[in-house]
Amino acid sequence: MSEDICRAALEAMRIAARVFELIRPELAGEPPNVQGAVLADILAIWLAGHIVPGDKQATDALREDMLKTHLKQVRQLVELSHKIIHEAEPEPNKGH
């Protein structure tokens, strides 16, 4: 991976972390269906911004590719997020 790509990836991660911290208080304590609705809306807006002017079929294919790539990234982040969330929780009392 080139140095420019690494820099761009790090900058994207910094921005994502900053935005996450802005919306985290708004989503905290909300039920999963509300959190999911917010994420779905954000994702739909993001996908709608990817177009091939004048070519609906190419636009649909581009959006499908973007969504597949995005879901792959989400799947890779789930394990890390699980560890962060659940390793921070105290162990349940096992009766000892």
C-alpha positions as CSV (number, residue, x, y, z in Angstrom):
1,M,0.0,0.0,0.0
2,S,1.4,3.4,-1.0
3,E,2.2,6.0,1.6
4,D,-0.5,8.3,0.1
5,I,-3.1,5.6,0.4
6,C,-2.1,5.0,4.0
7,R,-2.3,8.7,4.8
8,A,-5.8,8.9,3.2
9,A,-7.0,5.8,5.1
10,L,-5.7,7.2,8.4
11,E,-7.4,10.6,7.7
12,A,-10.7,8.7,6.9
13,M,-10.4,6.8,10.2
14,R,-9.9,10.1,12.1
15,I,-12.9,11.7,10.5
16,A,-15.0,8.6,11.1
17,A,-14.0,8.5,14.8
18,R,-14.8,12.2,15.2
19,V,-18.3,11.8,13.5
20,F,-19.0,8.7,15.6
21,E,-18.3,10.6,18.8
22,L,-20.8,13.3,17.6
23,I,-23.6,10.9,17.0
24,R,-22.8,8.4,19.8
25,P,-24.7,10.4,22.5
26,E,-27.8,10.6,20.2
27,L,-27.9,6.9,19.6
28,A,-26.9,5.7,23.1
29,G,-29.8,4.1,24.9
30,E,-32.0,4.0,21.8
31,P,-33.5,0.6,20.8
32,P,-31.8,-1.3,18.0
33,N,-34.6,-0.5,15.5
34,V,-33.9,3.2,16.0
35,Q,-30.2,2.8,15.7
36,G,-30.7,0.7,12.6
37,A,-33.0,3.2,11.0
38,V,-30.4,6.0,11.5
39,L,-27.7,3.9,10.0
40,A,-29.9,2.8,7.1
41,D,-30.7,6.4,6.3
42,I,-27.1,7.5,6.4
43,L,-26.1,4.5,4.2
44,A,-28.9,5.4,1.7
45,I,-27.8,9.0,1.5
46,W,-24.2,7.8,0.9
47,L,-25.2,5.4,-1.8
48,A,-27.5,7.9,-3.5
49,G,-24.4,10.1,-4.0
50,H,-22.7,7.5,-6.2
51,I,-24.0,7.9,-9.7
52,V,-23.0,7.3,-13.3
53,P,-24.8,10.2,-15.1
54,G,-27.2,9.1,-17.7
55,D,-26.7,5.4,-17.0
56,K,-29.1,3.8,-14.5
57,Q,-27.8,0.3,-15.1
58,A,-24.2,1.4,-14.4
59,T,-25.4,3.5,-11.4
60,D,-27.2,0.4,-10.0
61,A,-24.1,-1.7,-10.5
62,L,-21.8,0.9,-8.9
63,R,-24.1,1.2,-5.9
64,E,-24.2,-2.6,-5.6
65,D,-20.4,-2.8,-5.6
66,M,-20.1,0.1,-3.1
67,L,-22.6,-1.7,-0.8
68,K,-20.7,-5.0,-1.1
69,T,-17.5,-3.3,-0.2
70,H,-19.1,-1.5,2.7
71,L,-20.6,-4.7,4.1
72,K,-17.2,-6.4,3.8
73,Q,-15.7,-3.6,5.9
74,V,-18.5,-3.7,8.4
75,R,-18.1,-7.5,8.8
76,Q,-14.3,-7.0,9.5
77,L,-15.1,-4.4,12.1
78,V,-17.7,-6.4,14.0
79,E,-15.1,-8.6,15.8
80,L,-13.1,-5.6,16.9
81,S,-16.2,-3.8,18.1
82,H,-17.5,-6.9,19.9
83,K,-14.2,-7.1,21.8
84,I,-14.3,-3.4,22.7
85,I,-17.9,-3.5,23.9
86,H,-17.8,-6.8,25.7
87,E,-14.3,-6.8,27.2
88,A,-15.1,-3.5,28.9
89,E,-18.1,-5.2,30.6
90,P,-17.5,-6.7,34.0
91,E,-17.7,-10.5,34.2
92,P,-21.1,-11.7,35.5
93,N,-21.0,-13.0,39.0
94,K,-20.6,-16.8,38.7
95,G,-21.6,-17.4,42.3
96,H,-18.1,-17.5,43.8
